[in-house]
Amino acid sequence: MPTYSYRGFTESGTETRGTLEAENEQMAMAAVAAKGLIPSAVKQAGGGMDLAWLKKARKRSSKVKAADLILFTKQFRTMFQAGLTITKLLEVLEQQTNHSGLKEAIVRITQDIRQGSALHEAFRRHPAVFSTLYCSMLQAGETSGSLVEVLERVVYIIEHDYKVRKQITSALIYPAVVVVMLLGAFVFLLTFVLPQFVVMFTSAGVKLPLPTRINMAIYEFLKGYWPFVLIGLAGGVAGFISWARTTVGRYMLDSMFLRMPLMGPVFQKGAMSRFASIFAILQSSGVSVLESIRVISSIIGNAVISKEFDRLREKLEEGRGISGPLRSSRWFTPMVINMIAIGEESGNLEAMLREVATHYDFEVEYAVGRMTELITPILTVGLAGVVGFFVLSIYLPLTELLKVVK
């Protein structure tokens, strides 16, 4: 079994070297990681090349997932705390990163820093990978000299944001899957089952009832115009996506989501949770209130609430407090406004925001569960209605056919 030499870092940032035996290079890397180390280099004894699989990034989508960004940030913090220079630790991260988009960004960031750019400026040139919030936090850490602490808060924000989004997305997947399956089953029954029964009914001279005639009319329409139906559906979906990406379309769509009976409260509470948690972290990191509002406005994920933040920033520039302007907004709950007002008066805004974030984390989880409980019977009724209408299309003429046979 070949021997491999490795170099890695502990959680505290201490560099460690050693050797181990493994069947191949990938298993050697896995063994180093199993020791609780962050590997920076693995070589086969007597060989002069690093692992080939580290040099070839696997082809993935350009979008960087939360898990990749969290791992990158944790490794960045650990090596920076260990005393590695920015360029050196970026070189190590480039080797360790498998995501092609993130790897390319790291390479360009390293080049920009060598040419004299500040860390946050180099990161800000890659908005598809690092958000405005991420870069603003880096800037705050550079300015205050507390980059390690700020990076810990960045990890918390990414994990918290991912958790809230996952809760909301998971709640929406179930009804979407049920609706798609329901439509698929209806089309199958309409195109393959019903026509065979109709042929039998008409040959026996049975008069078709209204439900059967309606379903057959839908079938004949789909049969004769299915290419146009598909083109229309594809064009409609493409047009809707294009419209939703416009400023007006995004605003109207987000406004509709917030007003929906079951999903609206989930989206609103999710936005409140993100706002409070991110605002608290930015305040504790030394970011000014005006800059915090600007950052939150760009990453809150809802155009309607983002516009409210833009109005709030204008009033803050006039010298007003935060809680007062928020009272005129219909989307900020009384609890959020009152807690911010108490924080402003007591000079303990950060603590109040953390309380709000904790409360709305629970509220989002409860609202998601409640929405799922209410959507299930609605979908059941809808399913029963569609199936019942189709069954009537066959049952009613079938009873007439039995009368004719008798």
C-alpha positions in Angstrom: 0.0 0.0 0.0 1.5 3.4 -1.0 2.6 6.0 1.6 1.4 9.6 1.5 2.8 12.7 3.2 0.4 15.3 4.2 0.2 18.8 5.6 -2.9 20.3 7.3 -4.2 22.7 10.0 -6.1 21.9 13.2 -9.2 23.8 14.3 -7.0 26.1 16.3 -4.9 26.9 13.3 -1.8 24.8 14.2 0.0 23.4 11.2 0.5 19.6 11.3 2.6 17.3 9.1 2.8 13.5 8.9 2.5 10.4 6.8 -0.1 7.7 6.3 -0.8 4.7 4.2 -3.8 4.6 1.8 -4.9 2.8 -1.3 -5.1 5.9 -3.4 -4.9 9.7 -3.3 -8.6 10.3 -2.6 -8.6 7.9 0.4 -5.5 9.6 1.7 -7.2 12.9 1.6 -10.2 11.4 3.4 -8.0 9.9 6.0 -6.4 13.3 6.7 -9.9 14.9 7.1 -10.9 12.1 9.4 -8.1 13.2 11.8 -10.0 16.5 12.2 -7.5 18.4 10.1 -8.0 20.9 7.3 -5.7 19.4 4.6 -3.6 21.8 2.6 -1.4 19.3 0.6 -1.2 15.5 0.1 1.6 13.9 -1.9 2.6 10.3 -2.5 5.9 9.5 -0.9 8.6 10.0 -3.6 6.2 11.9 -5.8 6.5 15.5 -6.6 2.9 16.2 -7.6 -0.1 17.2 -5.5 -3.3 15.2 -5.9 -4.6 15.5 -9.4 -8.1 15.6 -8.3 -7.4 18.7 -6.3 -6.1 20.4 -9.5 -9.1 19.6 -11.6 -12.3 21.1 -10.3 -15.4 19.1 -10.9 -17.9 20.6 -13.3 -20.7 22.0 -11.3 -23.2 24.8 -11.6 -21.8 28.3 -11.3 -24.0 29.0 -8.3 -22.1 28.5 -5.0 -24.2 26.6 -2.5 -24.4 27.6 1.1 -22.5 24.6 2.3 -19.5 25.5 0.0 -19.5 29.1 1.2 -19.7 28.0 4.9 -16.8 25.6 4.5 -14.7 28.3 2.6 -15.4 30.9 5.3 -14.5 28.5 8.2 -11.3 27.5 6.6 -10.5 31.1 5.8 -11.0 32.0 9.5 -9.0 29.1 10.8 -5.9 29.8 8.6 -6.1 33.5 9.2 -6.2 33.0 12.9 -3.2 30.7 12.5 -1.2 33.6 11.1 -1.1 32.7 7.4 -0.9 35.6 5.0 -4.0 36.4 2.9 -2.4 35.3 -0.3 -1.0 32.1 1.2 -4.3 31.0 2.7 -6.1 31.8 -0.5 -3.7 29.6 -2.4 -4.5 26.8 0.0 -8.2 27.4 -0.3 -7.9 27.3 -4.1 -6.4 23.8 -3.9 -9.1 22.6 -1.5 -12.1 24.0 -3.3 -13.9 21.7 -5.7 -16.5 24.2 -6.9 -15.4 25.6 -10.2 -17.1 29.0 -9.8 -15.6 29.5 -6.3 -12.2 28.3 -7.4 -12.1 30.8 -10.2 -13.2 33.6 -7.9 -10.4 32.7 -5.4 -7.8 32.9 -8.2 -8.9 36.3 -9.3 -9.2 37.6 -5.7 -5.6 36.5 -5.1 -4.4 38.3 -8.2 -6.3 41.5 -7.1 -4.8 41.4 -3.6 -1.3 41.0 -5.0 -1.9 44.1 -7.1 -2.8 46.1 -4.0 -6.6 45.8 -3.7 -8.1 45.6 -0.2 -9.7 42.3 0.8 -13.3 43.5 0.7 -12.7 45.3 -2.6 -11.4 42.1 -4.2 -14.3 40.1 -2.9 -16.8 42.7 -4.1 -15.8 42.1 -7.7 -17.5 38.7 -7.6 -21.1 39.5 -6.6 -22.3 36.1 -8.1 -20.3 34.3 -5.3 -20.1 36.8 -2.4 -23.1 38.9 -1.5 -23.2 42.5 -0.6 -23.6 41.4 3.0 -20.5 39.2 2.9 -18.4 42.0 1.5 -19.7 44.6 3.9 -18.9 42.3 6.8 -15.3 41.8 5.5 -14.9 45.6 5.2 -16.1 46.0 8.8 -13.7 43.3 10.0 -10.8 45.0 8.1 -11.6 48.4 9.4 -12.0 47.3 13.1 -9.2 44.8 13.0 -11.5 42.0 14.1 -11.7 39.9 10.9 -11.7 36.6 12.8 -14.7 37.5 14.9 -16.5 38.9 11.9 -15.9 35.8 9.8 -17.5 33.8 12.7 -20.6 36.0 12.4 -20.6 35.6 8.6 -20.8 31.8 9.1 -23.7 32.3 11.5 -25.6 34.5 9.0 -25.2 32.1 6.1 -26.3 29.1 8.2 -29.3 31.0 9.6 -30.3 32.3 6.2 -30.0 28.8 4.7 -32.1 27.3 7.5 -34.9 29.9 7.1 -35.0 29.5 3.3 -34.9 25.7 3.5 -37.9 25.7 5.9 -40.0 27.8 3.5 -38.9 25.9 0.4 -39.7 22.5 2.0 -43.2 23.7 2.8 -43.8 24.7 -0.8 -42.4 21.5 -2.4 -45.2 19.3 -1.1 -48.2 21.2 -2.6 -46.2 21.7 -5.9 -45.5 18.0 -6.2 -49.1 17.1 -5.5 -50.5 19.6 -8.0 -48.1 18.3 -10.8 -49.0 14.7 -10.1 -52.7 15.5 -10.1 -52.4 17.2 -13.5 -50.4 14.4 -14.9 -52.9 11.8 -13.7 -55.8 13.8 -15.1 -54.2 14.1 -18.5 -53.4 10.4 -18.6 -57.0 9.4 -17.7 -58.4 12.0 -20.1 -56.3 10.9 -23.1 -56.0 7.1 -22.6 -58.9 5.9 -20.5 -62.0 8.1 -21.2 -61.9 7.8 -25.0 -62.2 4.0 -24.8 -65.3 4.2 -22.6 -66.8 6.8 -24.8 -66.5 4.6 -27.9 -68.3 1.8 -26.0 -71.0 4.2 -24.9 -71.7 5.8 -28.3 -71.7 2.4 -30.0 -74.4 1.3 -27.6 -76.5 4.4 -28.3 -76.1 5.9 -24.7 -76.5 9.6 -24.5 -73.4 11.2 -23.0 -74.1 13.3 -19.8 -72.6 16.8 -19.3 -69.5 15.8 -17.4 -68.5 13.3 -20.1 -69.1 15.9 -22.9 -67.0 18.5 -21.1 -64.1 16.0 -20.6 -64.4 14.9 -24.2 -64.3 18.5 -25.4 -61.1 19.0 -23.5 -59.7 15.8 -25.0 -60.6 16.8 -28.6 -59.1 20.2 -28.1 -55.8 18.7 -26.7 -55.8 16.1 -29.5 -56.2 18.6 -32.3 -54.2 21.5 -30.9 -51.6 19.9 -28.7 -48.6 21.5 -30.6 -50.1 24.9 -30.1 -50.9 24.1 -26.4 -47.3 23.1 -25.8 -45.9 26.2 -27.6 -48.4 28.4 -25.7 -47.3 26.8 -22.3 -43.6 27.2 -23.1 -44.1 30.8 -24.3 -46.2 31.6 -21.3 -43.6 30.2 -18.8 -40.8 32.0 -20.6 -42.7 35.2 -20.7 -43.7 34.9 -17.0 -40.0 34.3 -16.0 -38.9 37.3 -18.1 -41.6 39.5 -16.5 -40.8 38.3 -13.0 -37.2 39.3 -13.5 -38.1 42.9 -14.2 -38.4 45.5 -11.4 -42.1 45.9 -11.8 -42.7 42.2 -12.2 -40.6 41.3 -9.2 -42.4 43.9 -7.0 -45.9 42.7 -8.1 -45.0 39.1 -7.5 -43.5 39.7 -4.1 -46.5 41.8 -3.2 -48.8 39.0 -4.2 -46.8 36.5 -2.1 -47.1 38.6 1.0 -50.9 38.9 0.5 -51.6 35.2 0.0 -53.8 33.8 2.8 -51.6 30.9 3.9 -48.1 31.6 2.4 -48.1 35.4 3.1 -47.4 35.1 6.8 -44.6 32.6 6.2 -42.9 35.0 3.8 -43.4 38.0 6.1 -42.1 36.2 9.2 -39.2 34.8 7.2 -38.2 38.4 6.1 -38.5 39.6 9.7 -36.2 36.8 10.9 -33.6 37.6 8.3 -33.8 41.4 8.9 -33.4 41.1 12.7 -30.6 38.5 12.7 -28.6 40.3 9.9 -29.1 43.8 11.4 -28.0 42.5 14.9 -24.8 41.0 13.4 -24.0 44.2 11.4 -24.5 46.3 14.5 -22.2 44.1 16.6 -19.6 44.2 13.8 -19.4 48.0 13.8 -21.3 48.7 10.6 -23.2 52.0 10.6 -27.0 52.0 10.7 -27.3 53.6 7.3 -24.9 51.1 5.7 -26.7 48.2 7.5 -30.0 49.3 6.0 -28.5 49.6 2.6 -27.0 46.1 2.8 -30.2 44.6 4.2 -32.2 46.2 1.4 -30.1 44.5 -1.2 -30.3 41.0 0.3 -33.6 40.8 2.1 -35.1 38.8 -0.9 -38.4 40.6 -1.2 -38.8 43.7 -3.4 -41.7 45.1 -1.4 -39.9 45.0 1.9 -36.7 46.2 0.2 -38.5 49.3 -1.0 -39.6 49.9 2.6 -35.9 49.8 3.6 -35.1 52.3 0.9 -37.7 54.7 2.3 -36.4 54.1 5.8 -32.8 55.0 4.7 -34.0 58.3 3.3 -35.7 59.2 6.6 -32.6 58.1 8.5 -30.5 60.5 6.4 -32.8 63.2 7.6 -31.9 62.4 11.2 -34.9 60.4 12.3 -34.8 57.2 14.3 -35.5 53.7 13.0 -38.7 52.7 14.9 -40.6 55.9 13.9 -40.4 55.4 10.1 -41.1 51.7 10.4 -44.5 52.4 12.0 -45.8 53.6 8.6 -45.0 50.3 7.0 -47.7 47.6 6.9 -45.1 44.8 6.6 -43.2 45.3 9.8 -45.0 43.8 12.7 -45.7 45.7 16.0 -43.4 43.4 17.9 -40.4 44.3 15.6 -41.2 48.0 15.8 -41.7 48.1 19.6 -38.5 46.0 20.2 -36.5 48.3 18.0 -37.9 51.3 19.8 -37.0 49.9 23.2 -33.5 49.1 21.9 -33.0 52.7 20.7 -34.2 54.2 23.9 -32.1 51.9 26.1 -29.0 51.9 23.9 -29.2 48.1 23.6 -30.5 47.7 20.0 -28.3 44.7 19.2 -29.8 42.7 22.1 -33.3 43.6 21.1 -32.7 42.5 17.6 -31.3 39.2 18.7 -34.5 38.6 20.7 -36.6 39.4 17.7 -34.6 37.1 15.5 -35.0 34.2 18.0 -38.7 34.8 18.3 -39.3 34.9 14.5 -37.1 31.8 14.0 -39.7 30.0 16.1 -42.6 31.8 14.3 -41.3 30.7 10.9 -41.1 27.1 12.0 -44.6 27.2 13.5 -46.1 29.1 10.5 -44.5 26.5 8.1 -46.0 23.6 10.0 -49.4 25.4 10.2 -49.4 26.1 6.5 -48.6 22.5 5.7 -51.5 21.4 8.0 -54.0 23.7 6.2 -52.8 23.0 2.7 -53.2 19.2 3.1 -57.0 19.2 3.4 -57.3 21.8 0.7 -55.3 19.6 -1.7 -57.3 16.6 -0.6 -60.6 18.4 -1.5 -59.2 19.5 -4.8 -58.0 16.0 -5.6 -61.4 14.5 -4.6 -63.1 17.1 -6.8 -61.0 16.3 -9.9 -61.3 12.6 -9.4 -65.0 12.8 -8.7 -65.7 14.8 -11.8 -63.8 12.3 -13.9 -65.6 9.4 -12.2 -68.9 11.0 -13.0 -67.9 11.1 -16.7 -67.7 7.3 -16.7 -70.2 6.3 -14.0 -73.3 8.2 -15.3 -73.2 6.8 -18.9 -72.2 3.4 -17.5 -75.5 3.3 -15.4 -77.4 4.2 -18.6 -75.6 1.4 -20.5 -76.6 -1.1 -17.8 -80.2 -0.1 -18.2 -80.0 -0.6 -21.9 -78.5 -4.0 -21.4 -81.2 -5.0 -19.0 
